[in-house]
Amino acid sequence: MKTGIHPAYGPVVFRDAATGKEFLTRSTATSENTVVWSDGNTYPVITVDVTSDSHPFWTGAQRVMDTEGRVERFRRRYGLPTAP
């Protein structure tokens, strides 16, 4: 890699805004806010809206959408003939 053209890549804590769970990982993102991690070191912390801890797909709380009748409703709304 060329020196001097890449952003700094270092440890960062991401905090889930909904659950408060924190993840220590590496990123090029930075922040002025810091947090003391369990290892005693201070890391920049970035608060995000959704992580795997609060996303419905990963938590199993995903809703199943009712897709039955959607095409028929569309056809009725616009006066189209029903499919065979």
C-alpha positions in Angstrom: 0.0 0.0 0.0 1.1 3.5 -0.6 1.9 5.5 2.5 0.1 8.6 3.4 -3.1 8.1 1.2 -5.1 5.7 3.4 -7.2 6.8 6.4 -6.1 5.6 9.9 -7.5 2.2 10.7 -7.8 1.4 14.4 -10.0 0.1 17.2 -13.4 1.7 17.6 -16.4 0.9 19.8 -19.8 0.9 18.1 -22.8 1.4 20.5 -26.3 0.4 19.5 -28.7 3.3 20.2 -31.7 1.1 20.9 -30.2 -1.6 23.1 -27.0 0.0 24.5 -24.9 -3.0 23.5 -21.3 -2.1 22.5 -19.0 -3.8 20.0 -15.3 -3.4 19.8 -14.0 -3.6 16.3 -11.6 -1.9 13.9 -12.7 0.9 11.5 -11.6 4.0 9.7 -14.5 5.9 11.4 -13.5 8.2 14.3 -15.3 10.1 17.0 -14.6 12.8 19.6 -16.6 10.7 22.2 -14.6 8.1 24.0 -15.4 5.1 26.3 -13.2 3.1 28.6 -13.5 -0.6 27.5 -13.3 -3.6 29.8 -9.5 -4.0 29.0 -8.9 -0.6 30.6 -8.1 1.2 27.3 -10.0 4.2 26.0 -11.5 4.0 22.5 -13.5 6.3 20.4 -17.2 5.4 20.5 -19.7 5.8 17.6 -23.4 5.5 18.3 -25.4 3.8 15.5 -29.1 3.3 15.1 -29.2 -0.4 14.1 -26.8 -3.3 14.8 -27.2 -7.0 14.7 -28.3 -6.7 18.3 -31.4 -4.7 17.5 -32.2 -5.5 13.8 -35.4 -7.5 13.5 -33.8 -10.0 11.0 -31.1 -11.0 13.5 -33.2 -10.9 16.6 -35.9 -13.2 15.2 -38.6 -10.5 15.6 -39.0 -10.0 11.9 -42.6 -9.6 10.8 -43.9 -11.8 8.0 -45.7 -9.5 5.5 -49.0 -10.7 4.2 -48.3 -11.0 0.5 -51.5 -12.9 -0.3 -54.0 -10.8 -2.1 -51.6 -7.9 -3.0 -51.7 -8.6 -6.7 -55.5 -9.0 -6.7 -55.9 -5.8 -4.8 -53.6 -4.0 -7.3 -55.6 -5.4 -10.2 -58.9 -4.3 -8.6 -57.6 -0.8 -7.9 -56.6 -0.2 -11.5 -59.4 -2.2 -13.2 -57.2 -4.8 -14.7 -58.4 -8.3 -15.5 -57.5 -11.1 -13.0 -54.8 -13.5 -13.9 -55.7 -17.0 -15.0 
